[in-house]
Amino acid sequence: MADTTKQAERTAAKLAKQIRAFATEHGGAQGQLAYIGQAGTRIVLVGEDGGWGDLVAPNGDIARGAAEKAGLTLQESFDGELAAKVHTGPYEWSRMAGIQIGGGAAK
């Protein structure tokens, strides 16, 4: 049990370090946690400059712990003001269009 707790703490610390690096690179950040089934919990990050990314934690407790360690402000949902901050480029739009019409990913 102690090994499991130590591993969870190490994982949360590693994720927190990545969250802080993202926030530093993007002038600050906010986030939202999304359960993705057996794969764990996705930590969606949105930078103040509109940049975005995500990390995956093994479970919600580790994801929340990492966010707390990093000082990340969490939003309840990914809509409204948080979603409006996200900047997408041609790559994302072409991937989304390709998926919608059955085409391949953008090159």
Steps between C-alpha positions, in 0.01 A plus 500: 500500500781741589667431165175581321466827692862596425452419131182713489687789666788471250256492208314806632829686552614418145168618355511816714844580361365465144198717585723773643723488191195537275369791708839673488521459123147631443480789747289307750244227462165365607384144477217252506498135598323248277455134591595284200417155629761237577767721342467741794424869522599760242633831629406750230721811513416837346766769505433869534638543147247253356740209480366170621604149579421208720652243730358169618511389861428141606196614701307803621668521840846523344376752241346721769811467717724602210281801424511607864879456523541711185258771617279441197155658512249234402173571326197271539440470127670571171262761365436870511800716579746212523412361157497850351868547598617206285668597175497240226697514180480352151634165620216449749233619256621273222515202738148569622372539143678185388348300782152639431502417131686172532831629372844448645687719740663823385852474366 
